Amino acid sequence: MSIDRQGARDYLPIADYLAHRGRIVLLDRVLELSAERILCAVTLREDSPFCRAGRVPAYVGIEYMAQSVGALMGWHARNRGELPKIGFLTSVRKFSFAGEADGFSVGATLTVEAREVLRDDDSGLGVMACAIYQTGDVPIARAQLSAYMPKDLGAYSTTT
């Protein structure tokens, strides 16, 4: 797989594809984007959320993957003339991490891929194959994420 790590082309800022705001937007930019696949990048800094003593734990990679999924779904929403919606991560399957034992190092630039396996717009369910690359074309982390994006979020946030 050939990955362009040089930077974004003519994509909107990553936050424009996400329902997240502020410091919880963990990704920096979109590198590549198509109807079934997205590549995003994040450069880890000392002030990155979840960074402690120059390291970001490996499990934070799951959130990087989830935000890549969200950005792809946000791109689809924008193409329909809608704003990005909140979605729920419903499962993480087969998470593997082959990087350094305690996570990612400050200074590393990670490329995060989310590739559509299944998407059902009627039900709001989707499954994505995700990977994180640091150098080369061999992923250091992989997982399959399932997500649910309800049509009416209000139905989940009201109280009786």
Secondary structure, DSSP 8 states (H G I E B T S, - for coil): -----S--SS---GGGG-S--GGG----EEEEE-SSEEEEEEE--TTSTT-BTTEE-TTHHHHHHHHHHHHHHHHHHHHTT------EEEEEEEEEE-S-TT-EETT-EEEEEEEEEEEETTTTEEEEEEEEESSTTS-SEEEEEEEE--S-THHHH---
